[in-house]
């Protein structure tokens, strides 16, 4: 009788972990490479965070994910139309939103971790706050920011802990990669918390292409 009860509980919870909603979150590190129109590059590192909400079927899931990162970059080439060209050391932040169809394989890693893959489109906003700079053309004030609005393709490969109960908060570890291309660049003046002015906009932003790698570890909250 006890054995039958255990089997019923196992089967019930296995199906509950699948065919259900989940909210996940985690922290990590990121590596970014900027490709400029003159084919030179800039590399920089930062800290990242991720959150996603999705629905998992048996071997397939669909999720809306957001990845954010902050860091510092040196000697970044900045160009906004014909208004501004500069080289700058900057603080930066990145936030993106991605639609990620995810496939869970039958491959187990370290016995109880399931290997998965995902691939999907996304949009992102990357903002630079120059802290020191050399002007090539135009004007740049200490309160100015440069924002890049981008679209791109993202993918992940990761492992997720197999658990019998959702309340066990299964952990995951993943590598995310993404390639973004800017479709708009804005030069923004922030004079105070309530006053934000767009000084210039460039819709021909071929000078900004971004490749990003993120390593994240996290858990499922429910």
C-alpha positions in Angstrom: 0.0 0.0 0.0 2.9 2.4 0.9 4.6 1.5 -2.4 1.4 2.3 -4.4 1.0 5.7 -2.6 4.6 6.6 -3.4 4.1 5.7 -7.1 1.0 7.8 -7.3 2.8 10.7 -5.8 5.7 10.4 -8.1 3.5 10.2 -11.2 1.4 13.1 -10.1 4.3 15.4 -9.5 6.3 14.4 -12.6 3.3 15.5 -14.7 2.9 18.7 -12.6 6.5 19.8 -13.2 5.7 19.5 -16.9 2.6 21.0 -18.5 2.8 24.0 -16.2 3.9 27.6 -15.9 7.2 28.6 -14.4 9.0 31.8 -13.3 12.8 31.6 -13.3 15.5 34.0 -12.4 19.3 34.0 -12.1 22.6 35.9 -12.1 25.8 35.7 -14.1 28.5 37.4 -16.1 28.5 38.7 -19.7 31.1 39.3 -22.4 30.3 41.8 -25.2 32.0 42.6 -28.5 31.0 45.6 -30.5 31.7 45.6 -34.3 32.2 49.0 -35.8 31.8 50.2 -39.3 35.5 50.4 -39.8 35.7 46.7 -38.8 37.5 47.3 -35.5 36.1 45.9 -32.3 35.7 46.6 -28.6 35.5 43.9 -26.0 34.1 44.4 -22.4 32.7 42.5 -19.5 29.9 43.0 -17.0 27.5 41.4 -14.6 24.1 40.0 -15.8 20.7 39.0 -14.5 17.9 37.1 -16.1 14.3 36.4 -15.6 11.7 34.5 -17.7 8.2 33.3 -17.6 7.0 30.4 -19.7 5.0 27.3 -20.2 6.6 23.9 -20.4 5.0 20.9 -22.1 6.8 17.5 -22.0 9.9 18.2 -24.1 9.1 21.7 -25.4 8.7 25.1 -23.7 7.9 28.6 -24.8 9.1 31.5 -22.7 9.5 35.3 -22.7 12.8 36.1 -21.2 14.6 39.3 -20.2 18.4 39.5 -19.8 20.1 42.6 -18.3 23.7 43.5 -17.8 25.8 46.4 -16.4 29.4 47.1 -16.7 32.2 49.4 -17.9 33.8 49.7 -21.3 36.9 51.5 -22.4 37.7 53.4 -25.7 34.3 52.8 -27.3 33.7 54.5 -30.6 30.5 56.5 -30.6 28.7 57.8 -33.7 25.3 59.4 -33.9 24.5 60.5 -37.5 26.4 63.6 -38.5 26.0 65.1 -35.1 28.6 63.3 -33.0 31.7 61.2 -33.2 33.8 60.4 -30.2 35.9 57.8 -28.4 34.9 57.3 -24.8 35.3 55.4 -21.6 31.7 54.6 -20.4 29.5 52.9 -18.0 26.8 50.9 -19.8 23.7 48.8 -19.3 21.8 46.4 -21.6 18.3 45.1 -21.4 16.7 42.8 -23.9 13.4 40.9 -24.3 13.4 37.6 -26.2 10.9 35.1 -27.4 12.6 31.7 -26.7 11.1 28.4 -27.9 13.0 25.8 -25.9 13.6 22.1 -26.6 14.5 19.6 -23.8 16.5 16.7 -24.9 16.7 13.2 -23.4 20.4 13.7 -22.6 21.2 13.7 -18.9 24.2 15.6 -17.6 25.6 14.5 -14.2 22.7 12.0 -13.9 19.8 14.4 -13.0 20.3 17.5 -15.2 18.5 17.7 -18.5 20.2 19.3 -21.5 18.2 21.9 -23.4 18.5 24.3 -26.4 16.6 27.4 -27.4 16.6 29.9 -30.3 14.5 33.0 -30.9 14.3 36.6 -31.9 14.7 39.6 -29.5 15.0 43.3 -29.1 17.4 45.2 -26.9 18.3 48.7 -25.7 21.9 49.4 -24.9 22.9 52.6 -23.2 26.3 54.2 -22.7 27.1 56.9 -20.1 30.5 58.4 -21.2 32.7 59.3 -18.2 35.7 60.5 -20.2 35.9 61.1 -23.9 37.7 62.6 -26.8 35.5 64.4 -29.3 36.2 63.8 -33.0 33.2 65.7 -34.2 30.3 67.6 -32.6 29.6 68.1 -28.9 29.1 65.9 -25.9 28.2 66.9 -22.4 28.7 65.0 -19.2 25.0 64.5 -18.8 24.5 63.0 -22.3 23.8 59.4 -23.0 23.9 57.3 -26.1 21.3 54.6 -26.6 21.2 51.9 -29.3 17.9 50.2 -30.2 18.6 46.9 -31.7 17.0 43.7 -32.9 18.7 40.3 -33.2 18.7 36.5 -32.7 19.5 34.7 -29.5 20.1 31.2 -28.4 20.9 29.2 -25.3 22.3 25.9 -24.4 21.9 24.8 -20.8 21.1 22.1 -18.2 18.2 22.1 -15.9 17.8 20.0 -12.8 15.2 17.3 -12.9 13.0 17.4 -9.8 9.8 15.6 -8.8 8.3 18.6 -7.1 8.0 22.1 -8.4 8.5 23.3 -4.8 12.1 22.0 -4.9 13.0 25.0 -7.1 15.0 23.2 -9.9 18.3 25.0 -10.7 19.6 25.7 -14.2 22.9 26.7 -15.7 23.0 28.1 -19.2 25.1 29.9 -21.8 23.3 32.5 -23.9 24.6 34.0 -27.1 23.1 36.8 -29.1 23.8 38.9 -32.2 22.2 42.4 -32.4 22.1 45.1 -35.1 21.1 48.6 -34.3 18.2 50.2 -36.2 18.3 53.5 -34.3 20.8 55.5 -32.3 19.8 58.3 -30.0 21.9 61.1 -28.4 20.0 61.9 -25.2 20.5 64.7 -22.7 19.5 64.1 -19.1 19.6 67.4 -17.2 17.7 66.1 -14.2 15.4 63.2 -13.2 12.4 64.8 -14.9 13.9 66.3 -18.0 15.1 64.0 -20.8 15.7 65.4 -24.3 16.5 63.5 -27.5 19.1 65.7 -29.1 19.7 63.6 -32.2 18.5 60.4 -33.8 20.2 58.3 -36.4 18.2 55.6 -38.1 21.1 54.4 -40.2 23.1 52.8 -37.4 25.4 50.5 -39.4 28.2 51.4 -37.1 26.8 49.3 -34.2 26.7 45.5 -34.3 26.9 43.7 -31.0 27.7 40.0 -30.1 27.0 39.0 -26.5 27.8 35.9 -24.4 26.2 35.4 -20.9 26.8 32.7 -18.4 23.9 32.5 -16.0 22.9 30.3 -13.1 19.5 30.4 -11.4 16.4 28.6 -10.1 12.8 28.2 -10.8 10.7 30.2 -8.3 7.5 28.3 -9.1 
